[in-house]
Amino acid sequence: MRAVVFRPGPIMLASTTAPEWVMHPRRDAEAALRLAGELGSPVSVAHALVNRGVDSERAAQRFLAPSLEDLHDPAALLDMDLALRRIELALWSGERILVHGDYDVDGITSTFLLCTVLRDLGGRVEHHIPHRTREGYGLSETAVELARRRGCSLIITVDCGITAASAVERASALGIDTVITDHHEPPVALPKAAAIVNPRRPGCEYPFKSLAGVGASSSTSWRSARSQTWCRSQARTACSRASGSSA
């Protein structure tokens, strides 16, 4: 079956060339028609969904309007438990943390998200986004020196770090631990970090391998917040029991 070319209605464009959506041939035309009827959607929308393996009303609703319950469990990410333990230690002991991001949209949103959550949990959090031309991409030894000067004993990378072996080694020599959260393709030899959270790592059972950097950051944030909420509720329960027994 030939590809279908869909031409949208008139829109304001800087270019004089009219846009065209090129639809791949339908894998299952009957399934697309059925799904369009169930959703009350154009056949072209159902066509695109079916081509992606989304062929039921429930699956389509999860794809088009997912809820928090539809997210995969961040605990399935390899090293998430190690990352969580190191972050918890920093939070509970009042260590200064440097969140190191990247200068693109993914890196900036990743940095903002993790900093916000860790600060809400009481963390002493600094952040650093490297200058594109002066510092370049990724965690560098210059950034490690910045962390040392700021008194940080933990660096958490977001949207970078998976190839920063020398910078991680330098941090370790200065007594600074590194937790890497990234989504880029890992090298054969990984940095010797305290934890590496990356869905593309060999052996990682997290089902969705195409997380953006902010996806890895949000998974780490979510897991940290959930763990800290549980710990605090347990502490409140213990305090209540102690108060009751001493009364």
C-alpha positions as CSV (number, residue, x, y, z in Angstrom):
1,M,0.0,0.0,0.0
2,R,1.3,3.5,-0.9
3,A,2.1,6.1,1.8
4,V,-0.7,8.6,2.4
5,V,0.1,12.3,2.1
6,F,-2.0,14.5,4.4
7,R,-2.2,18.2,3.7
8,P,-3.3,20.3,6.7
9,G,-5.5,23.4,6.2
10,P,-4.2,26.9,5.6
11,I,-1.8,28.2,8.3
12,M,0.5,31.1,8.6
13,L,4.1,30.1,7.7
14,A,7.3,32.0,7.1
15,S,8.0,29.5,4.3
16,T,6.0,29.6,1.0
17,T,6.0,25.8,0.8
18,A,2.9,24.2,2.2
19,P,3.6,21.5,4.9
20,E,2.8,17.9,4.2
21,W,2.4,15.0,6.6
22,V,3.6,11.8,5.0
23,M,1.8,8.8,6.6
24,H,3.4,5.4,6.4
25,P,1.4,2.6,4.9
26,R,-1.1,1.1,7.4
27,R,-0.1,-2.1,9.0
28,D,-3.7,-3.0,9.7
29,A,-6.3,-0.9,8.0
30,E,-9.2,-2.6,9.8
31,A,-7.7,-2.0,13.2
32,A,-7.2,1.7,12.3
33,L,-10.9,2.1,11.3
34,R,-12.1,0.3,14.4
35,L,-9.8,2.4,16.6
36,A,-11.0,5.6,15.0
37,G,-14.6,4.6,15.7
38,E,-13.8,3.8,19.4
39,L,-11.9,7.1,19.9
40,G,-14.1,9.3,17.7
41,S,-10.9,10.5,16.0
42,P,-9.9,11.0,12.4
43,V,-8.7,7.8,10.7
44,S,-5.3,9.5,10.1
45,V,-4.8,9.7,13.9
46,A,-5.8,6.1,14.4
47,H,-3.6,5.1,11.5
48,A,-0.6,6.7,13.2
49,L,-1.4,5.0,16.5
50,V,-1.8,1.6,15.0
51,N,1.5,2.0,13.2
52,R,3.1,2.4,16.6
53,G,1.5,-0.7,18.0
54,V,-1.3,1.2,19.8
55,D,-4.3,-0.7,18.7
56,S,-6.9,-0.6,21.5
57,E,-8.9,2.2,23.1
58,R,-7.3,1.7,26.5
59,A,-3.8,1.7,25.0
60,A,-4.6,4.8,23.0
61,Q,-5.9,6.7,26.0
62,R,-2.7,5.8,27.9
63,F,-0.6,7.0,24.9
64,L,-2.6,10.3,24.3
65,A,-3.5,11.2,27.9
66,P,-1.3,9.3,30.3
67,S,-1.7,9.6,34.1
68,L,1.0,9.3,36.8
69,E,-0.2,5.7,37.3
70,D,0.9,4.9,33.8
71,L,4.5,5.8,34.4
72,H,7.0,3.0,34.7
73,D,8.4,2.3,38.2
74,P,11.7,4.2,38.5
75,A,13.0,1.4,40.7
76,A,13.5,-0.6,37.5
77,L,16.3,1.6,36.5
78,L,19.7,0.0,37.1
79,D,21.6,1.6,40.0
80,M,18.5,3.6,41.2
81,D,18.9,2.0,44.6
82,L,22.5,3.1,44.8
83,A,21.7,6.6,43.6
84,L,18.9,6.9,46.2
85,R,21.1,5.8,49.1
86,R,23.8,8.3,48.2
87,I,21.3,11.1,47.8
88,E,19.5,10.2,51.0
89,L,22.9,10.3,52.9
90,A,23.6,13.8,51.5
91,L,20.1,15.0,52.5
92,W,20.1,13.6,56.0
93,S,23.7,14.7,56.8
94,G,23.4,18.2,55.3
95,E,26.0,17.7,52.6
96,R,26.2,20.3,49.9
97,I,25.1,18.9,46.5
98,L,26.0,20.2,43.0
99,V,23.5,19.4,40.3
100,H,25.4,19.6,37.0
101,G,23.2,20.0,33.9
102,D,23.6,20.9,30.2
103,Y,22.9,24.0,28.2
104,D,20.1,22.7,26.0
105,V,16.4,22.5,26.9
106,D,16.6,18.9,28.1
107,G,19.6,19.8,30.4
108,I,18.0,23.0,31.7
109,T,14.7,21.4,32.6
110,S,16.5,18.4,34.1
111,T,18.5,20.7,36.3
112,F,15.5,22.8,37.4
113,L,13.4,19.7,38.2
114,L,16.0,17.9,40.4
115,C,17.1,21.1,42.2
116,T,13.5,21.9,43.0
117,V,12.7,18.5,44.4
118,L,16.0,18.2,46.4
119,R,15.5,21.7,47.9
120,D,11.9,20.8,48.8
121,L,13.3,17.8,50.7
122,G,15.6,20.1,52.6
123,G,18.8,19.6,50.5
124,R,21.6,22.2,50.3
125,V,21.7,22.3,46.6
126,E,23.9,24.3,44.1
127,H,23.6,24.0,40.4
128,H,25.8,24.5,37.4
129,I,25.0,24.7,33.7
130,P,28.2,24.9,31.6
131,H,28.7,27.7,29.1
132,R,28.3,26.3,25.6
133,T,31.5,27.9,24.1
134,R,33.7,28.4,27.1
135,E,33.2,25.1,28.9
136,G,31.6,22.8,26.3
137,Y,29.4,19.8,26.9
138,G,29.3,17.6,29.9
139,L,30.9,17.3,33.3
140,S,34.5,18.6,33.1
141,E,37.4,18.8,35.5
142,T,36.7,22.6,35.6
143,A,33.2,21.9,36.9
144,V,34.6,19.5,39.5
145,E,36.9,22.2,40.8
146,L,33.9,24.5,41.0
147,A,32.1,21.9,43.1
148,R,35.2,21.7,45.4
149,R,35.3,25.5,45.8
150,R,31.6,25.6,46.7
151,G,32.1,22.9,49.3
152,C,30.1,20.2,47.6
153,S,30.7,16.6,48.5
154,L,28.2,15.1,45.9
155,I,27.8,15.9,42.2
156,I,24.6,14.7,40.5
157,T,24.8,15.0,36.7
158,V,21.6,15.4,34.6
159,D,21.5,14.9,30.8
160,C,25.2,14.3,30.8
161,G,28.0,12.4,32.6
162,I,28.0,9.0,30.9
163,T,31.3,9.7,29.1
164,A,32.9,11.8,31.8
165,A,35.3,9.2,33.2
166,S,38.2,11.6,33.8
167,A,36.1,14.2,35.5
168,V,34.5,11.6,37.8
169,E,38.0,10.2,38.6
170,R,39.1,13.8,39.5
171,A,36.1,14.3,41.7
172,S,36.8,11.0,43.5
173,A,40.4,12.1,44.1
174,L,39.0,15.2,45.8
175,G,36.7,13.2,48.0
176,I,33.6,14.1,45.9
177,D,31.1,11.4,44.9
178,T,29.3,11.5,41.6
179,V,25.8,10.2,40.8
180,I,25.2,10.1,37.0
181,T,21.7,10.4,35.5
182,D,21.9,10.4,31.7
183,H,20.2,9.0,28.7
184,H,22.9,9.1,26.1
185,E,24.5,5.9,24.7
186,P,26.9,4.5,27.3
187,P,30.5,3.8,26.3
188,V,32.0,0.3,26.8
189,A,34.0,1.5,29.9
190,L,31.7,3.4,32.3
191,P,32.9,6.1,34.7
192,K,33.6,4.9,38.2
193,A,30.7,6.8,39.8
194,A,28.8,6.0,42.9
195,A,25.8,5.2,40.7
196,I,24.9,5.5,37.0
197,V,21.2,5.8,36.2
198,N,20.7,5.4,32.4
199,P,17.9,3.4,30.7
200,R,20.3,2.5,27.9
201,R,22.8,0.7,30.1
202,P,23.2,-3.0,29.3
203,G,21.3,-5.1,31.8
204,C,18.9,-2.3,32.7
205,E,15.3,-3.7,32.9
206,Y,13.5,-0.4,32.6
207,P,11.1,-1.0,29.7
208,F,11.3,2.4,28.0
209,K,14.8,3.0,26.6
210,S,14.1,6.4,24.9
211,L,13.8,8.5,28.1
212,A,15.0,12.1,27.6
213,G,17.5,13.4,30.1
214,V,14.7,15.0,32.0
215,G,13.0,11.6,32.1
216,A,16.0,10.2,34.0
217,S,16.1,13.2,36.2
218,S,12.4,13.0,37.0
219,S,12.6,9.3,37.8
220,T,15.4,10.1,40.2
221,S,13.4,13.0,41.7
222,W,10.3,10.9,42.0
223,R,12.1,8.0,43.7
224,S,13.9,10.4,46.1
225,A,10.7,12.2,47.0
226,R,8.8,9.0,47.6
227,S,11.5,7.5,49.7
228,Q,11.9,10.7,51.8
229,T,8.1,10.9,52.3
230,W,8.1,7.4,53.6
231,C,11.1,7.9,55.9
232,R,9.5,11.1,57.4
233,S,6.2,9.3,58.0
234,Q,8.0,6.5,59.8
235,A,9.9,9.1,61.9
236,R,6.7,10.8,62.8
237,T,5.1,7.5,63.8
238,A,8.2,6.6,65.9
239,C,8.1,10.0,67.6
240,S,4.3,9.7,68.3
241,R,4.8,6.3,69.9
242,A,7.7,7.6,72.0
243,S,5.6,10.5,73.2
244,G,2.7,8.2,74.0
245,S,4.8,5.7,76.0
246,S,6.5,8.5,78.0
247,A,3.2,10.2,78.9
